[in-house]
């Protein structure tokens, strides 16, 4: 059974990104359908898979990480507008039986992602 998970790591402080709001959308061309809104726990993960089983279908998705709010709480957002605020990550799912782990490595001035396991 396939699933979608994430993990946010604050690479500037060397700790999990706790309390980050994430919106998850299914994309159809330029149309976005909101599927779920979740928040990371004290380990920077969600308490359950974001999408699982029949919720995960073949297609394109977008995860929107509200990083600016987190950075402000950490005292790392010194100027307005902040360099990073909303971080959209778009990715495709082509095999609904697989685990799609989409982590975010975050700092005030950079981020990266990869397909994890």
C-alpha positions as CSV (number, residue, x, y, z in Angstrom):
1,X,0.0,0.0,0.0
2,X,1.5,3.3,-1.1
3,X,1.8,6.4,1.1
4,X,3.1,9.9,1.2
5,X,5.2,11.2,4.2
6,X,7.5,14.0,5.0
7,X,10.2,15.1,7.4
8,X,11.4,18.7,8.0
9,X,14.9,19.2,9.3
10,X,16.2,22.7,10.4
11,X,19.7,22.5,9.1
12,X,20.7,25.9,10.5
13,X,20.0,24.7,14.1
14,X,20.5,21.0,13.6
15,X,17.0,20.0,14.9
16,X,13.6,18.9,13.6
17,X,11.3,21.5,12.1
18,X,8.4,21.4,14.7
19,X,5.0,22.9,14.1
20,X,5.3,23.6,10.4
21,X,2.0,23.8,8.5
22,X,1.9,21.9,5.3
23,X,-0.9,22.1,2.6
24,X,-1.1,19.1,0.2
25,X,-2.7,19.6,-3.2
26,X,-3.4,17.3,-6.2
27,X,-2.7,19.1,-9.4
28,X,-4.7,18.9,-12.7
29,X,-2.9,21.2,-15.1
30,X,-2.8,24.5,-13.3
31,X,-5.8,23.6,-11.1
32,X,-5.0,22.7,-7.5
33,X,-7.3,20.6,-5.3
34,X,-6.6,20.9,-1.6
35,X,-6.4,17.4,-0.1
36,X,-5.2,18.0,3.4
37,X,-3.6,20.4,5.9
38,X,-1.1,18.9,8.4
39,X,1.4,20.1,10.9
40,X,4.8,18.6,11.8
41,X,5.2,17.2,15.3
42,X,8.2,17.6,17.7
43,X,10.3,15.3,15.5
44,X,9.6,17.3,12.3
45,X,7.3,14.5,11.0
46,X,3.5,14.1,10.7
47,X,1.9,11.8,13.2
48,X,0.5,9.6,10.3
49,X,1.1,9.3,6.6
50,X,-0.2,12.4,4.8
51,X,-1.9,10.3,2.1
52,X,-2.2,6.5,2.2
53,X,-3.9,3.8,0.3
54,X,-6.7,5.0,-2.0
55,X,-6.0,8.6,-1.1
56,X,-2.7,8.4,-3.1
57,X,-3.5,8.2,-6.8
58,X,-1.2,8.5,-9.9
59,X,-0.6,12.1,-10.8
60,X,1.1,15.4,-9.8
61,X,1.1,16.9,-6.3
62,X,2.2,20.0,-4.5
63,X,3.2,20.3,-0.9
64,X,3.3,23.8,0.4
65,X,5.5,24.3,3.5
66,X,4.8,27.4,5.6
67,X,8.4,27.9,6.6
68,X,8.3,31.6,7.4
69,X,6.1,31.2,10.4
70,X,8.5,28.5,11.7
71,X,11.6,30.6,11.1
72,X,10.0,33.6,12.9
73,X,9.3,31.4,15.9
74,X,12.9,30.4,15.9
75,X,14.1,34.0,15.8
76,X,15.7,33.3,12.4
77,X,13.5,35.6,10.3
78,X,15.1,39.0,10.9
79,X,13.8,41.1,8.0
80,X,10.5,41.6,6.2
81,X,9.9,40.3,3.7
82,X,11.8,37.2,4.7
83,X,13.9,35.5,2.0
84,X,12.0,32.2,2.5
85,X,8.3,32.1,3.6
86,X,6.2,29.7,1.6
87,X,8.0,26.8,-0.1
88,X,6.0,24.9,-2.7
89,X,7.4,21.5,-3.8
90,X,5.8,19.8,-6.8
91,X,6.4,16.1,-7.6
92,X,4.8,13.2,-9.4
93,X,3.5,9.9,-8.3
94,X,3.6,7.1,-10.9
95,X,3.3,4.0,-8.8
96,X,0.7,4.2,-6.0
97,X,2.1,1.0,-4.4
98,X,5.3,2.8,-3.4
99,X,6.2,5.0,-0.4
100,X,6.9,8.6,-1.5
101,X,8.9,10.3,1.3
102,X,9.4,14.0,0.5
103,X,11.7,15.6,3.1
104,X,12.5,19.3,3.4
105,X,15.9,20.4,4.6
106,X,15.4,24.0,5.7
107,X,17.5,27.1,6.7
108,X,16.7,30.8,6.6
109,X,18.3,31.3,3.2
110,X,18.2,27.8,1.5
111,X,16.2,24.6,1.3
112,X,16.6,21.3,-0.5
113,X,14.5,18.2,-1.0
114,X,14.9,14.7,-2.3
115,X,12.9,11.5,-2.6
116,X,13.7,9.6,0.6
117,X,12.7,6.2,1.7
